[in-house]
Amino acid sequence: MTFSPMETVEQVWPTLAPLLFVPHTEHEYERLVQMLDTLIDIVGEDETHSLASLMEIVGVLIEKYEDEHVPELS
């Protein structure tokens, strides 16, 4: 049986959804920061590591939250 890419995502999403989400609360933000710290420990600077793109995505989600919720220092 061959799955399309979206069918594959649909199959694995229930497992990934608790780990990969847009943070809306400080608690969710903190969970992503902890995940990023772990990914940095695992991936380091190896851009070819299989988790490097996940590290980048989590970083973007954190940055989006900070842009919307953390006041800039002046």
DRENTORKOL-3810 file (N, C-alpha, C; in nm, 4 decimals):
REM DRENTORKOL-3810
@n.u->0.0843; n.v->-0.1172; n.w->0.0000; ca.u->0.0000; ca.v->0.0000; ca.w->0.0000; c.u->0.0888; c.v->0.1235; c.w->0.0000
@n.u->0.0644; n.v->0.2154; n.w->-0.0919; ca.u->0.1428; ca.v->0.3368; ca.w->-0.1031; c.u->0.0645; c.v->0.4541; c.w->-0.0448
@n.u->0.1329; n.v->0.5321; n.w->0.0385; ca.u->0.0708; ca.v->0.6490; ca.w->0.0985; c.u->0.1213; c.v->0.7748; c.w->0.0298
@n.u->0.0317; n.v->0.8710; n.w->0.0099; ca.u->0.0755; ca.v->1.0022; ca.w->-0.0373; c.u->0.1445; c.v->1.0720; c.w->0.0800
@n.u->0.2215; n.v->1.1780; n.w->0.0536; ca.u->0.2864; ca.v->1.2485; ca.w->0.1648; c.u->0.1866; c.v->1.2960; c.w->0.2714
@n.u->0.0715; n.v->1.3456; n.w->0.2306; ca.u->-0.0263; ca.v->1.3929; ca.w->0.3283; c.u->-0.0871; c.v->1.2782; c.w->0.4081
@n.u->-0.1048; n.v->1.1651; n.w->0.3446; ca.u->-0.1552; ca.v->1.0486; ca.w->0.4180; c.u->-0.0531; c.v->1.0027; c.w->0.5225
@n.u->0.0733; n.v->1.0114; n.w->0.4863; ca.u->0.1783; ca.v->0.9769; ca.w->0.5813; c.u->0.1766; c.v->1.0734; c.w->0.6989
@n.u->0.1650; n.v->1.2032; n.w->0.6702; ca.u->0.1578; ca.v->1.3037; ca.w->0.7768; c.u->0.0368; c.v->1.2775; c.w->0.8657
@n.u->-0.0756; n.v->1.2485; n.w->0.8043; ca.u->-0.1971; ca.v->1.2208; ca.w->0.8817; c.u->-0.1771; c.v->1.1006; c.w->0.9748
@n.u->-0.1029; n.v->1.0030; n.w->0.9294; ca.u->-0.0764; ca.v->0.8837; ca.w->1.0103; c.u->0.0120; c.v->0.9156; c.w->1.1310
@n.u->0.1143; n.v->0.9979; n.w->1.1119; ca.u->0.2106; ca.v->1.0228; ca.w->1.2196; c.u->0.1773; c.v->1.1462; c.w->1.3041
@n.u->0.0865; n.v->1.2317; n.w->1.2559; ca.u->0.0588; ca.v->1.3576; ca.w->1.3261; c.u->0.0129; c.v->1.3386; c.w->1.4705
@n.u->-0.0740; n.v->1.2433; n.w->1.5013; ca.u->-0.1140; ca.v->1.2279; ca.w->1.6418; c.u->0.0045; c.v->1.2080; c.w->1.7370
@n.u->0.1094; n.v->1.1481; n.w->1.6885; ca.u->0.2295; ca.v->1.1293; ca.w->1.7701; c.u->0.3111; c.v->1.2577; c.w->1.7793
@n.u->0.3140; n.v->1.3360; n.w->1.6696; ca.u->0.3958; ca.v->1.4570; ca.w->1.6655; c.u->0.3272; c.v->1.5801; c.w->1.7245
@n.u->0.1948; n.v->1.5865; n.w->1.7175; ca.u->0.1210; ca.v->1.7065; ca.w->1.7582; c.u->0.1535; c.v->1.7532; c.w->1.9003
@n.u->0.1692; n.v->1.6639; n.w->1.9972; ca.u->0.2038; ca.v->1.7124; ca.w->2.1312; c.u->0.3447; c.v->1.7731; c.w->2.1399
@n.u->0.4271; n.v->1.7460; n.w->2.0396; ca.u->0.5653; ca.v->1.7949; ca.w->2.0402; c.u->0.5872; c.v->1.9173; c.w->1.9527
@n.u->0.5063; n.v->1.9330; n.w->1.8497; ca.u->0.5276; ca.v->2.0385; ca.w->1.7509; c.u->0.3989; c.v->2.1174; c.w->1.7344
@n.u->0.3959; n.v->2.2396; n.w->1.7848; ca.u->0.2739; ca.v->2.3197; ca.w->1.7884; c.u->0.3103; c.v->2.4679; c.w->1.7937
@n.u->0.2148; n.v->2.5514; n.w->1.7596; ca.u->0.2307; ca.v->2.6961; ca.w->1.7737; c.u->0.2004; c.v->2.7300; c.w->1.9198
@n.u->0.2959; n.v->2.7898; n.w->1.9899; ca.u->0.2720; ca.v->2.8194; ca.w->2.1315; c.u->0.1786; c.v->2.9395; c.w->2.1484
@n.u->0.0807; n.v->2.9234; n.w->2.2395; ca.u->-0.0130; ca.v->3.0319; ca.w->2.2677; c.u->-0.0056; c.v->3.0759; c.w->2.4133
@n.u->0.0651; n.v->2.9997; n.w->2.4956; ca.u->0.0795; ca.v->3.0338; ca.w->2.6360; c.u->0.2267; c.v->3.0292; c.w->2.6744
@n.u->0.2571; n.v->3.0876; n.w->2.7881; ca.u->0.3951; ca.v->3.0853; ca.w->2.8363; c.u->0.4407; c.v->2.9413; c.w->2.8614
@n.u->0.3511; n.v->2.8589; n.w->2.9126; ca.u->0.3849; ca.v->2.7184; ca.w->2.9377; c.u->0.4221; c.v->2.6467; c.w->2.8071
@n.u->0.3441; n.v->2.6665; n.w->2.7031; ca.u->0.3743; ca.v->2.6049; ca.w->2.5732; c.u->0.5061; c.v->2.6579; c.w->2.5180
@n.u->0.5287; n.v->2.7881; n.w->2.5337; ca.u->0.6546; ca.v->2.8498; ca.w->2.4915; c.u->0.7720; c.v->2.7834; c.w->2.5638
@n.u->0.7599; n.v->2.7661; n.w->2.6951; ca.u->0.8665; ca.v->2.7037; ca.w->2.7740; c.u->0.8926; c.v->2.5602; c.w->2.7283
@n.u->0.7868; n.v->2.4877; n.w->2.6948; ca.u->0.8038; ca.v->2.3497; ca.w->2.6448; c.u->0.8855; c.v->2.3498; c.w->2.5162
@n.u->0.8572; n.v->2.4445; n.w->2.4261; ca.u->0.9331; ca.v->2.4513; ca.w->2.3006; c.u->1.0783; c.v->2.4921; c.w->2.3256
@n.u->1.1003; n.v->2.5832; n.w->2.4198; ca.u->1.2375; ca.v->2.6237; ca.w->2.4526; c.u->1.3160; c.v->2.5031; c.w->2.5045
@n.u->1.2526; n.v->2.4214; n.w->2.5887; ca.u->1.3192; ca.v->2.3006; ca.w->2.6389; c.u->1.3498; c.v->2.2043; c.w->2.5242
@n.u->1.2541; n.v->2.1905; n.w->2.4313; ca.u->1.2771; ca.v->2.1031; ca.w->2.3173; c.u->1.3931; c.v->2.1549; c.w->2.2327
@n.u->1.3973; n.v->2.2861; n.w->2.2103; ca.u->1.5060; ca.v->2.3438; ca.w->2.1319; c.u->1.6403; c.v->2.3200; c.w->2.1998
@n.u->1.6449; n.v->2.3375; n.w->2.3308; ca.u->1.7701; ca.v->2.3110; ca.w->2.4037; c.u->1.8167; c.v->2.1672; c.w->2.3830
@n.u->1.7226; n.v->2.0736; n.w->2.3886; ca.u->1.7556; ca.v->1.9327; ca.w->2.3670; c.u->1.8042; c.v->1.9099; c.w->2.2245
@n.u->1.7346; n.v->1.9699; n.w->2.1280; ca.u->1.7748; ca.v->1.9548; ca.w->1.9878; c.u->1.9134; c.v->2.0132; c.w->1.9637
@n.u->1.9432; n.v->2.1262; n.w->2.0259; ca.u->2.0758; ca.v->2.1869; ca.w->2.0107; c.u->2.1824; c.v->2.0918; c.w->2.0646
@n.u->2.1534; n.v->2.0272; n.w->2.1790; ca.u->2.2486; ca.v->1.9306; ca.w->2.2351; c.u->2.2714; c.v->1.8133; c.w->2.1400
@n.u->2.1651; n.v->1.7692; n.w->2.0732; ca.u->2.1741; ca.v->1.6536; ca.w->1.9836; c.u->2.2361; c.v->1.6911; c.w->1.8492
@n.u->2.1862; n.v->1.7993; n.w->1.7904; ca.u->2.2238; ca.v->1.8365; ca.w->1.6528; c.u->2.3531; c.v->1.9165; c.w->1.6497
@n.u->2.3706; n.v->2.0047; n.w->1.7463; ca.u->2.4867; ca.v->2.0934; ca.w->1.7446; c.u->2.4827; c.v->2.1811; c.w->1.6206
@n.u->2.5927; n.v->2.1867; n.w->1.5502; ca.u->2.6008; ca.v->2.2685; ca.w->1.4286; c.u->2.5988; c.v->2.1833; c.w->1.3018
@n.u->2.5609; n.v->2.0579; n.w->1.3150; ca.u->2.5576; ca.v->1.9662; ca.w->1.2018; c.u->2.4322; c.v->1.9897; c.w->1.1182
@n.u->2.4454; n.v->2.0707; n.w->1.0140; ca.u->2.3310; ca.v->2.1047; ca.w->0.9285; c.u->2.2791; c.v->1.9850; c.w->0.8503
@n.u->2.3539; n.v->1.8758; n.w->0.8460; ca.u->2.3098; ca.v->1.7566; ca.w->0.7742; c.u->2.2399; c.v->1.6566; c.w->0.8670
@n.u->2.2348; n.v->1.6875; n.w->0.9959; ca.u->2.1702; ca.v->1.5975; ca.w->1.0919; c.u->2.0218; c.v->1.5847; c.w->1.0561
@n.u->1.9669; n.v->1.4668; n.w->1.0772; ca.u->1.8267; ca.v->1.4422; ca.w->1.0401; c.u->1.7279; c.v->1.5283; c.w->1.1186
@n.u->1.7686; n.v->1.5814; n.w->1.2332; ca.u->1.6795; ca.v->1.6669; ca.w->1.3130; c.u->1.7089; c.v->1.8160; c.w->1.2966
@n.u->1.7994; n.v->1.8518; n.w->1.2075; ca.u->1.8362; ca.v->1.9926; ca.w->1.1904; c.u->1.7174; c.v->2.0781; c.w->1.1449
@n.u->1.6370; n.v->2.0279; n.w->1.0537; ca.u->1.5230; ca.v->2.1087; ca.w->1.0075; c.u->1.4177; c.v->2.1219; c.w->1.1177
@n.u->1.4014; n.v->2.0187; n.w->1.2006; ca.u->1.3097; ca.v->2.0296; ca.w->1.3144; c.u->1.3596; c.v->2.1364; c.w->1.4109
@n.u->1.4887; n.v->2.1399; n.w->1.4347; ca.u->1.5472; ca.v->2.2421; ca.w->1.5212; c.u->1.5169; c.v->2.3815; c.w->1.4676
@n.u->1.5287; n.v->2.3983; n.w->1.3366; ca.u->1.4996; ca.v->2.5277; ca.w->1.2746; c.u->1.3522; c.v->2.5637; c.w->1.2892
@n.u->1.2626; n.v->2.4689; n.w->1.2679; ca.u->1.1189; ca.v->2.4942; ca.w->1.2803; c.u->1.0838; c.v->2.5345; c.w->1.4230
@n.u->1.1352; n.v->2.4627; n.w->1.5211; ca.u->1.1075; ca.v->2.4958; ca.w->1.6610; c.u->1.1606; c.v->2.6357; c.w->1.6918
@n.u->1.2766; n.v->2.6690; n.w->1.6395; ca.u->1.3318; ca.v->2.8030; ca.w->1.6585; c.u->1.2424; c.v->2.9111; c.w->1.6008
@n.u->1.1851; n.v->2.8860; n.w->1.4848; ca.u->1.0939; ca.v->2.9832; ca.w->1.4220; c.u->0.9673; c.v->2.9987; c.w->1.5065
@n.u->0.9135; n.v->2.8890; n.w->1.5585; ca.u->0.7942; ca.v->2.8961; ca.w->1.6436; c.u->0.8228; c.v->2.9764; c.w->1.7706
@n.u->0.9390; n.v->2.9565; n.w->1.8292; ca.u->0.9788; ca.v->3.0320; ca.w->1.9484; c.u->0.9928; c.v->3.1797; c.w->1.9147
@n.u->1.0582; n.v->3.2091; n.w->1.8043; ca.u->1.0778; ca.v->3.3478; ca.w->1.7627; c.u->0.9444; c.v->3.4177; c.w->1.7388
@n.u->0.8500; n.v->3.3491; n.w->1.6771; ca.u->0.7170; ca.v->3.4064; ca.w->1.6526; c.u->0.6499; c.v->3.4410; c.w->1.7849
@n.u->0.6558; n.v->3.3496; n.w->1.8819; ca.u->0.5964; ca.v->3.3763; ca.w->2.0125; c.u->0.6625; c.v->3.4977; c.w->2.0769
@n.u->0.7937; n.v->3.5016; n.w->2.0743; ca.u->0.8662; ca.v->3.6136; ca.w->2.1366; c.u->0.8320; c.v->3.7457; c.w->2.0692
@n.u->0.8213; n.v->3.7459; n.w->1.9370; ca.u->0.7856; ca.v->3.8684; ca.w->1.8653; c.u->0.6492; c.v->3.9206; c.w->1.9076
@n.u->0.5576; n.v->3.8296; n.w->1.9383; ca.u->0.4211; ca.v->3.8685; ca.w->1.9727; c.u->0.3993; c.v->3.8920; c.w->2.1220
@n.u->0.4825; n.v->3.8332; n.w->2.2084; ca.u->0.4537; ca.v->3.8360; ca.w->2.3512; c.u->0.5623; c.v->3.8934; c.w->2.4409
@n.u->0.6826; n.v->3.9051; n.w->2.3911; ca.u->0.7927; ca.v->3.9530; ca.w->2.4749; c.u->0.8280; c.v->4.0957; c.w->2.4326
@n.u->0.8132; n.v->4.1917; n.w->2.5253; ca.u->0.8451; ca.v->4.3309; ca.w->2.4894; c.u->0.9941; c.v->4.3471; c.w->2.4570
@n.u->1.0205; n.v->4.4316; n.w->2.3593; ca.u->1.1598; ca.v->4.4584; ca.w->2.3213; c.u->1.2244; c.v->4.5472; c.w->2.4250
@n.u->1.3510; n.v->4.5224; n.w->2.4499; ca.u->1.4275; ca.v->4.6092; ca.w->2.5404; c.u->1.4712; c.v->4.7333; c.w->2.4635
@n.u->1.4610; n.v->4.8467; n.w->2.5298; ca.u->1.5037; ca.v->4.9696; ca.w->2.4601; c.u->1.6181; c.v->5.0355; c.w->2.5300
END
